[in-house]
């Protein structure tokens, strides 16, 4: 796994933690979001956050096809490619 | 089969063929009319579809209304489809659903997810006047599509289907079924697939029709069930990729969730006509019932509610063509609000009619049937509560992206109800609107637009609505999605109600502003009534202001005298 996708994963974990009102440390990134109580329609909202954060357009069913944070991070890492994305301090421009 | 030709994009509030169908169906009050009220009531008493009605619709080729032009049909404008179908719902809703809408619902899944071979098969089936049923429903799971259990397991050359479907319109009479099947036993959104089953090529030994389900309303509609025992179906029968069933259904049904409530306003149209006829002929307390201020006020309120229901329905319907990426929101909002308005208005008419709403005979007898037949608008296809539930998690995003500040505006043709429309873009329907809401978002531009001094009251209403939208946005932005799932608290559901109210009000204002000058819709009376009737606040709105009520009641009486519809189009009727 690349450094880029690890950072995307960190961001995703924090975002999901906010959604769930949990601490990021308490979230297993290999567990489907639905198992944490994010229902199917709510999970769709994450795609909009991804779009806002990374200034990309993603498929509206992204979270259905990639239902865990790990899977989402992987596909997003690929989508963002070589472009500088996030580092430990937050977002760089894309 | 199809006598209606296609040329330039159709313009106008209603297509000519709506008048043709109206003419064919004839006068409700004519006792000799085989599709009149007497025959309709007789079929209802026997819980049968009206044979003469089905034959007439077969000859007219109603099914072509459900097939897009590229597949050989006449579905070029969803709002024109609605207007054609209102002619049926105005007379016999059982024909509307039992002959019509059930095949429409199946059709949209095909046009959304089917390949060339599947859509050609579906188009041929429908254009031949045969039926396709939508085998989704299982009593154990209701509106919870993700819970459906009928299983599709992998087999040598495709799938084996096993399970049950229940309370499905025309299941026994259909030539083909669109079945929602579980293709993966695990929970999740990719665990279901849509399967097109051709009954002619299906092994009959594997299918068991269940006894018919009987109902309170729509009594003629043939609701069936089916038991499926390891029925083999080829891979080519699956619509779209394996696992795409829920996604396809959620997209396709945006069309039907919008147009079905919109067309069911035809029921209220006749309900209002029956009430007006009855009350203008009835002597009470030494005068005509319609001379009583209370009766006039109630009838006018219902008229106003019919108009605002149809205005909101029309905007939602036109959005299917023009803003398909946003109709996951608008379709649920239309179903939620239009159904509410129709049900409540019909209740008010029932109160006005008193005992005459309850009689199964005499000149008002059709009312009790229409009253029963309307009920499914609140729960059929999808329940109002499920719509509310699906809107709730979208609110924070809508608030963040569209409500707080001026944003992208809808094309003006969205609200210019006569304007031609591009083809229905089934491939552009989206699972969620991603926070885009051009209709409510237009409140910002509306409030800043130039207004003539005589409409100062309307402008003030728009400004108040904009303030309310901004306040609603401030409440919705901080909400955590985890609080907005199926177990959301009741007060959060109220946010949906507030939003939909604003959305419907904005739709009415925009329809009025874009109406053709000189028409009834361009006059402010109906809009003033619509805004008054939907005014915010904990109390029910009081009677309409005197001049507004007078203008609308006069219009109501004119339309009654001219035999025109009470809805948006005010079309000449043969009822």
Contacts between the chains, C-beta under 8 A, distances in Angstrom:
chain1	res1	chain2	res2	distance
A	18	B	480	7.0
A	19	B	480	5.8
A	19	B	481	4.8
A	19	B	482	5.4
A	20	B	480	7.7
A	20	B	482	5.0
A	21	B	480	5.9
A	21	B	482	6.2
A	32	B	188	7.0
A	34	B	187	6.8
A	34	B	188	6.8
A	37	B	482	5.9
A	37	B	485	6.7
A	38	B	481	6.7
A	38	B	482	6.5
A	38	B	485	7.3
A	39	B	393	7.5
A	39	B	485	4.4
A	39	B	486	5.9
A	40	B	146	6.6
A	40	B	189	4.9
A	40	B	246	7.8
A	41	B	390	5.8
A	41	B	393	4.8
A	41	B	394	7.4
A	41	B	432	7.0
A	41	B	485	7.9
A	42	B	393	4.3
A	42	B	481	4.3
A	42	B	482	7.1
A	42	B	484	6.3
A	42	B	485	5.4
A	44	B	393	7.6
A	44	B	431	5.8
A	44	B	432	4.3
A	45	B	393	6.0
A	45	B	394	7.3
A	45	B	396	7.1
A	45	B	397	5.5
A	45	B	432	7.3
A	45	B	481	5.2
A	47	B	432	7.7
A	47	B	434	6.9
A	48	B	397	5.0
A	48	B	401	7.3
A	48	B	432	7.9
A	48	B	434	4.8
A	48	B	435	5.5
A	51	B	434	7.0
A	60	B	430	4.7
A	60	B	431	4.5
A	60	B	432	5.8
A	60	B	434	6.8
A	61	B	189	7.8
A	61	B	247	5.6
A	61	B	431	5.7
A	64	B	188	7.8
A	64	B	189	4.1
A	64	B	190	6.0
A	64	B	247	6.8
A	64	B	431	7.7
A	65	B	190	6.9
A	67	B	188	6.3
A	67	B	189	7.5
